[in-house]
């Protein structure tokens, strides 16, 4: 008797979504990466690393100075959450500094930093 046991496919885990997001980010597929990172967060993954990569995807492969003010605010909110979760995550602090320098200083919007 030849019996095959069929296993139901397992639902992707938060780590699967995170890995998929990293792959999409590496392929410059920013909307797909952002969607995967959000799925990872919705599946319970909560880390500064996830938030850092989410911020990169939010930038959509473009320099901060080319972003809209609303998107820069969203990126900054994501980076703030990343460094609150992982204060030692230097790359998140560095990206945040680059965002401030490239958007606010280079676009001569320093007055918006105070608000």
KAGIHU-V993425 format. One record per backbone hydrogen bond with DSSP energy under -0.5 kcal/mol. CO is the residue of the C=O (numbers start at 1). NH is the residue of the N-H. Records with the same first field share a line. If there is no record, write none. Layout:
CO=NH  NH
//
This chain:
1=3
2=4
3=5
4=6
5=7
13=17
14=18
15=19
16=20
17=21
18=22
19=23
20=24
21=25
22=26
23=27
24=29
25=28
28=30
29=33
30=34
31=35
32=36
33=37
34=38
35=39
36=40
37=41
38=42
39=43
40=45
41=44
47=51
48=52
49=53
50=54
51=55
52=56
53=57
54=58
55=59
56=61
57=60
59=62
63=66
64=67
68=72
69=73
70=74
71=75
72=76
73=77
74=78
75=79
76=80
77=81
78=82
79=83
80=84
81=85
82=86
86=89
88=90
89=92  93
90=94
91=95
92=96
93=97
94=98
95=99
96=100
97=101
98=102
99=103  104
100=104  105
101=106
103=107
104=109
105=108
109=112  113
110=113  114
111=114
112=115
//
